[in-house]
Amino acid sequence: MITSLKTPLLVFLAAGCALAACWASAPPAALAQDTIQLPAVTPAGGKPLLEALAARHSDRTFNPDTALTDKQLSELLWSAFGVNRPDGKRTIPTAHGRSELSVFAVLKTGVYLYDPAANTLTLALAGDHTTKYAKSPLTVLYAAPDNLTGAFHAGSAYQNVGLYCASEGLANVVRTTGADELKGRLSLPEGFQVLVVQSIGLPG
Ligand SMILES: Cc1cc2nc3c(=O)[nH]c(=O)nc-3n(C[C@H](O)[C@H](O)[C@H](O)COP(=O)(O)O)c2cc1C
């Protein structure tokens, strides 16, 4: 009698322990959610601008296992394209104020579209695609119209992010190589395409 109960009980306990261990080790943003609410950004702190400019550089080696904190992720995306005024305008200038840029975050849990107004990430493509991008724990994709204006928008955003990384001691590199990795798999506005990508993480 006891023997017949033992196996199911052990299986149950083992499953419970595995679930508890999983839950305890997973940071909030690692959960595969359709929508991730990012922490509100308090625009304070960081290195003085001139120190960040002096520190900006490309770094191509990343620690693949350590993700950015949710606070860093939120501040980084806000630097890229966040709302910084009550009228909804952004941390970068855009032609005619039309904000023609889509910013995606490639995380281990999926590829997410950044919604600057709601300060959320919405799942755009399931699965771990980080291996396509230098195995950095975060890669930001900049999609815009394939013209001069679109390139200006992407460039403004990646430079803001580069300065944020310099301020936070994060490694980053901008690449046009890999811009087509998810071609046809992301839902983009008419005429948009991923022009450039930026891999980010703790230095390796
Ligand atoms: C539009 C653009 C495209 C780039 N493409 C690549 C790339 O495909 N691969 C790469 O390793 N670096 C790429 N880079 C990074 C440059 O190689 C790097 O910025 C340059 O060597 C200067 O180094 P620094 O950023 O440390 O000043 C790119 C940079 C820009 C701005």
The ligand as an SDF file (V2000), in Angstrom:
LIG
                    3D

 31 33  0  0  0  0  0  0  0  0999 V2000
   25.4320   52.0980  -39.2810 C   0  0  0  0  0  0  0  0  0  0  0  0
   26.4960   51.2500  -38.6100 C   0  0  0  0  0  0  0  0  0  0  0  0
   26.6750   49.9480  -39.0140 C   0  0  0  0  0  0  0  0  0  0  0  0
   27.6090   49.1300  -38.3780 C   0  0  0  0  0  0  0  0  0  0  0  0
   27.6910   47.8240  -38.7530 N   0  0  0  0  0  0  0  0  0  0  0  0
   28.5420   47.0110  -38.0910 C   0  0  0  0  0  0  0  0  0  0  0  0
   28.5760   45.6190  -38.3860 C   0  0  0  0  0  0  0  0  0  0  0  0
   27.8470   45.1310  -39.2530 O   0  0  0  0  0  0  0  0  0  0  0  0
   29.4320   44.8350  -37.6940 N   0  0  0  0  0  0  0  0  0  0  0  0
   30.2320   45.3450  -36.7030 C   0  0  0  0  0  0  0  0  0  0  0  0
   30.9910   44.5900  -36.0960 O   0  0  0  0  0  0  0  0  0  0  0  0
   30.2060   46.6490  -36.3740 N   0  0  0  0  0  0  0  0  0  0  0  0
   29.3840   47.4860  -37.0380 C   0  0  0  0  0  0  0  0  0  0  0  0
   29.3250   48.8240  -36.7030 N   0  0  0  0  0  0  0  0  0  0  0  0
   30.1490   49.3280  -35.6000 C   0  0  0  0  0  0  0  0  0  0  0  0
   31.3740   50.0350  -36.1450 C   0  0  0  0  0  0  0  0  0  0  0  0
   32.2830   49.0860  -36.6670 O   0  0  0  0  0  0  0  0  0  0  0  0
   32.0510   50.8330  -35.0190 C   0  0  0  0  0  0  0  0  0  0  0  0
   31.1700   51.8330  -34.5820 O   0  0  0  0  0  0  0  0  0  0  0  0
   33.3430   51.4310  -35.5040 C   0  0  0  0  0  0  0  0  0  0  0  0
   34.3400   50.4400  -35.6060 O   0  0  0  0  0  0  0  0  0  0  0  0
   33.8700   52.5100  -34.5910 C   0  0  0  0  0  0  0  0  0  0  0  0
   34.1030   51.9810  -33.2950 O   0  0  0  0  0  0  0  0  0  0  0  0
   33.4730   52.6750  -32.0100 P   0  0  0  0  0  0  0  0  0  0  0  0
   31.9780   52.5240  -32.1060 O   0  0  0  0  0  0  0  0  0  0  0  0
   34.0710   51.9450  -30.8450 O   0  0  0  0  0  0  0  0  0  0  0  0
   33.8600   54.1190  -32.0400 O   0  0  0  0  0  0  0  0  0  0  0  0
   28.4110   49.6460  -37.3330 C   0  0  0  0  0  0  0  0  0  0  0  0
   28.2370   50.9750  -36.9330 C   0  0  0  0  0  0  0  0  0  0  0  0
   27.2880   51.7530  -37.5660 C   0  0  0  0  0  0  0  0  0  0  0  0
   27.0950   53.1740  -37.0920 C   0  0  0  0  0  0  0  0  0  0  0  0
  1  2  1  0
  2  3  1  0
  2 30  2  0
  3  4  2  0
  4  5  1  0
  4 28  1  0
  5  6  2  0
  6  7  1  0
  6 13  1  0
  7  8  2  0
  7  9  1  0
  9 10  1  0
 10 11  2  0
 10 12  1  0
 12 13  2  0
 13 14  1  0
 14 15  1  0
 14 28  1  0
 15 16  1  0
 16 17  1  0
 16 18  1  0
 18 19  1  0
 18 20  1  0
 20 21  1  0
 20 22  1  0
 22 23  1  0
 23 24  1  0
 24 25  2  0
 24 26  1  0
 24 27  1  0
 28 29  2  0
 29 30  1  0
 30 31  1  0
M  END
$$$$
